[in-house]
Amino acid sequence: MSHQPSRRDVLKATAATTVGLALGGRAYAATPSDLVRYAIVGVRGKGSSNMDSAAKHGTIVALCDVDANFRSEALMTYPTVSTFSDYRKMIESVHKYCDAVIVSTPDHNHGPAAALALRAGKAVYCEKPLTHSIYEARTLNALAKKAGVATQMGNQGTAEDALRKCVQLVKTGALGAVKEVHCWTDRPAGWWPQGAPRPERKPVPRTLNWDCWLGPAPVRDYGDSYHTFAWRGRWDFGTGSLGDMGCHVLNMPIQALELYEPIAVQATTSGNNKECYPLTSHVTYEFAKRGARGPVTLHWYDGGVKPSRDLVGGKELDSNGSIMVFEKATIYSASAYGGVYEVIGMDNVPDVKWEHSPGHFTEFDAAIKGGKPSRSNFEISGPLTETVLLGNLAIWASGPRLEWDSKSMKVKGSSEYDKLIHPEMRAGWAL
């Protein structure tokens, strides 16, 4: 059951909040030890590791999870914090004595939880993909700019030296013009179900706040295939294989080649039953000329489908990876996060300089204290998420080529996809 912060917690926080510092345009209330005070939304899975990262860098003042069992487990490690089952009530209750909110919920709750925190003037760390829809990604980017707070999306590969070095190498132009890009993941095979019907109705577990789990999504009966992980393959809650892994696998090519605002997308799939994402898909993105880069086509594959090994000289392709084909060489990354890469077909690869990261979460914590923005802040991760999620419109269509108007956030000549671009949210949960 959710509850208001204890008097002890409030007094402790009030005593700690002795000075308000204006750092880099951000309001940050410093504790005597200069620790950032974090409120946590979602404490299981990635939420658990994010909570531990927050505790290592700062102090946790509140946590929220829809499952009472998970809250109880978290309290074994953090026994003095206030707990909630509804993130709306948590942010309302603790906003005066916290500096940042970490969102690690299922995808469909990312946008509403992050928007509430931003409107309360809090720094926000949100798991990938940043949002469940394109409209939400653009809205969070705008809210973050207005709030002037530190932000970060949880795609840890952005802090990898290899990714940063590869991005700078591409930007030198030494590899010549880009010809094509291929990215893939092994998801969902063995991870969560896709291509499945809606599960049969089951009683809601006594420990679960099902209404808060649903959040902005349409009301439906509880079933076995939702809480805690299988939601990823459901259109109403997750973003499928592309949404789950695209912000990792596509990150390096998108940064290196500035692959934003595609002009068209198209997909072939194993079939979309409108309940679950397909078992397999191949999405083609078309990008117009941008600056010195000419037009480029990017291919995305999932469910075990991969590009031809001939692109990398017959090498065995890893379960996740990316290939960028240039005039003078090919870059192959056998990594979901872009943590490794090799240049094929060029003997003398030029040296480049890149900015080393102190660590993904460390960047966020430092940004809250007035340091430079993290490399995965919402101004960067918002457009990345938009590109990723646009592919899901093509997966939904499963066949037709969709021309995209980025400015108006519309598929040209069709209103069929509006509910995916800007979904209707339940009363009380909208951005």
ABEGO torsion letter per residue (X at the ends): XBBBBBAAAAAAAAAABABBBBBGGBBBBBBAAGBBBBBBBEABEAAAAAAAAAAAABBBABBBBABAAAAAAAAAABAABBBBABAAAAAAAAAAABABBBBBBBAAAAAAAAAAAAAAGBBBBBBOBABABAAAAAAAAAAAAAAGBBBBBBBAAAABAAAAAAAAAAAAGAAEBBABBBBBBAOABGABBBGBBBBBBBBBBAABBAAAAAEABBBBBBBAABOAAAAAABAAABAEAAAAAAAAAAAAAAAAAGBBGBABBBBBBAEBAGABBBABBBBBBBBBBBEABBBBBBBBBBGGBBBBAAAAGGBBBBABEBBBBBAABBBBBBBAAGABBBBBGBABBBBBBBBBBAEAAAAAAAAAAGBBBBAABAAAAAAAAAAAAAAAAAAAAGGBBBBBBAAAGBBBGBAAAAAAABBBBBBGABX
